[in-house]
Amino acid sequence: MERKWWTLVLSSIATFMLLLDITVVNVALPDIQRDLGASLSSLQWVVDAYSLMLAAFLLTAGSLGDRLGRRRVFSLGLGLFTFASFLCGIAGDPTLLNLARGLQGIGGAAMFATSLALIGQEFHGKDRATAFGIWGATVGGAVAIGPLVGGVITEHLGWEWIFFVNIPIGIVAVALTELRLANVAAQDPQRIDLPGLATFSGGLFLLIYGLIRGNPEGWDSTMIVACLAGSAALLLAFIAIEARSGHPMLDLTLFRKPAFNGISAVAFGLSAGMFAMFLYLTIYMQGVLNFSPLQAGLRFLPLTVLSFVVAPISGKLSQRVPIRVLVGVGLGLVGLGLLWMHGLDAGSDVSALIPGFLIAGVGIGLTNPSIGQVAIAVVPPAKAGMGSGINTTFRQVGIATGVASLGAVFQSQVASKLSSLLPDAPPGLAEAVSSGGSRAAAAAAPPGQRVEIVHAAKIAFVSGFNEILLIGAILSFAGAALGFALIHPRDFIQSQKEPEAAEPVAA
């Protein structure tokens, strides 16, 4: 098999592992919550520790790949991700699990930042559209089977095995990467931007921490105000450092291109509006509708299978339909799907979600391949690692800030609604409802009040869930509008050009 096809296969396997891990974990979260006694904040960190570290290290990993060779960084990331998966599986409390998830994120950053660049260096012209279509189908496939696989594993083996399954796949993938892929680096690589890494990762951490702890600690508490102010200061410092650096990890000149801004907005909108919602959809299905992990995974199939089926079609359509139309329509459909789910009440069942799942699934499938294609097309080949890293950073920042921000709104609304329905509610009930729905409320309620508390919990949960569904729809519509308005072929560099020469470096 030709080297370029090995590159596509291994990049797709790595992407599949990363995204499967995210979707599998979502279905397992209620079991993790019950087994480890995790609060809503801890559940948010199971998602955000991974997304935060992925976002924080993506830009550095992309630049490191351009400097040392993309295969080398990709292989190191695979190894670290595999080792961290083992640590996740043996974790016995939420803190250890979240630390291991953060380590997974660092390994994932190296894989994500270089996977698109590896495909970009091997495929050109029409073959590139085909390759990105296959990669998009991989994204859709991971999303498609993730909830189902997660449900089966969690129900029959235990949540720990959602991490253990990565180990044999990772070991084989590392071996094949070293044997089959070329280690290509940029001809004029830049030094690693350590001040940028420190300010960016620090600013993101303080932002996410402040958003997640805002409700429990109080938004006017000294700690939360200090976190949010510190985050703003560090992120401003990051921009100032990048503007003055001779070797920035984020080249601010890329944002002079409207298409780059547009595709970044699309990546953020899709992640913050839809992918961040999976945590709360899962809690709703298992905690309010009382589905098992497997039953919940099956109910996600209308959304996930459609995204898988539509992705390769979208990759082919990009040769004939303007990409701005694909992303505008696709992300607009995601927003419409979320809006369709809005309006649930305490008596709603899963059928109320299905039309929205179908619409959003088509939208995800239309949008995902185009995001990857534009991210590479608008940057010079020598900066392909940085381009894909920035784009995936926007994806992960979208998930991390989406989970935290939506969670803050959700938890506040649940607590407010519960206090109006049950003025004498037992202590900790709002936290129990937020993290585990009415099922958790039933477990925490005194026997004589169980029926009343469960009914109030359903009303409160659905009230908060409706609020964040509406916010997710607004974010998706905003991303769709920006993508359609800003993405134009005149900003594309790589889409139809022959590749520039790239020098292999020592393996």
C-alpha positions, 0 to 999 in steps of 0.5 A: 500500500502506498505511503499516502494511504498508510498516512490516511489510515493511521491518521484516521485511526488516531482521530477515531480513538480520540473521538471515540474516547469522547463519545464513549466517556459521555455515555459512561459519565452517570456510572462514573458519577455513581461509582466515584461519588462525583459531583456535577463539577467533577463530571464537567472536569472529566470532559473539560480536563481532556478538552482543556489540555488538548486546547492548551497544547495543540498550538505548541504540538502543531509547531513542534510537528513542523519543527521535529517532523509530524510523524515523530510528534504524532507517534509520541502523542499516540504513546502518551495517549495510550499510557494515560488511558491505562491511568484513567482505567485504574483511577479510584477517585474523581481527582485521579481520573481527571488528572489522567484525563488531562494527560490524555489531552496532552497526548491527544494534542500531539495526535490532533495537531499533526493528523490533518497536517500529515494528510495535507502533506500527502494528498493534493488536488482531488485526492485531498478532497477524497482524503478529507471526506474519508477523514470526515467519515471517520469523525462521523463513525466515531461519533456514530458508534461511540455511544453504542460502544460506550453503552455496551462496555459500561453495562457489561464490563464497567466504565474502566474498560472504556479506557482500557480498550485504547491500549492494544489499538494504541500499541499497534498504531504506534508500531505502524506509524514508525514503520510506514509514515514519513517524518516530514518537517517544515523547511524553516521551523520556528522555535517553541513559544514557551511564553505563549504556551504558559500564558495561553494554558494558564488563561484557559485553565483559570477561565474554565475553573472559574466557570465551573466553580462559579455557582458553588463558590458564588460569582462574587466570591474573591476566588472566582473574581480572581480566576476570571480576572487572572484569565483575562490578564493572561489571555491578553498577555498571550495576544501581546506576546504573540504579536511581538514574538518572532516565532509565535505559536499562534501567527496572528497574521492568519486572522487577517484572512476572513476565511480563517476567521470564518472557519474558526468561528464554525469550529467553535460554534459546532463544539460549543453549541452541539458537542458540549451538549452531549454531557447534558443530553446523556444525564437527561437520558439516564438520569431523567428518562431512566435509560441504561447506558446501552439504551441511551447509546441506542437512542443517540443513533439517529444523530450519530449514524446520520453524521457518519453517512453524510460526512463522505457525501459532504467531502465529495460535494466540496468539489462542486458546492462552495464550502461556505454554503456547506458549513453555513447550511450544515451548522445552521441545521445543527442550530435548527436541531437544537432548537427543535429539541427545546420545549421539553417538559416533565412528561416528555419522552425520548421521541421529543428529541428524535427530530432534532437528532435527525436534523443535527446529524445531517448538519454535523455530517455536512460541516465536519469535513469542510472544517478540516479542509479549510483549516489546511487550505488557508495556510502555507504548507510549511504552516500546516501544523499550526493551521490544523492546530489552531483550528482544533484548538477552537474546537476544543476551547469550544467544548471546554468553555461550552461545557463549563458555561452551559453547566453554569447556566444549567445549574443556576436554573435548576437550583432556582427552579427547585427553590421555588418548587420546594422551599424546604428542599433537603441540602444538596438536592440541587447538586444531586439533580444537576449531576444525576437528574431525578434518579439521583434526587430519588436516591437522596430524598426522604421516603415520605417525600420521594414522589414530590421531590422526584416530580420537582426534580424533573421539572427543574432539570428540564427547565435548565436543560431547555435554557441551554438548548436555546443557548446552543442553538444561538451559538450554532446559528451565529457560527453558521452566519459567520462561516457563510459570510467570511469563507471565500476561495480567494483566501485558499492557498493549498486547495488546488495547488501542487505541493511545495517541496518538503524535506524529510528529517531523520527518523 
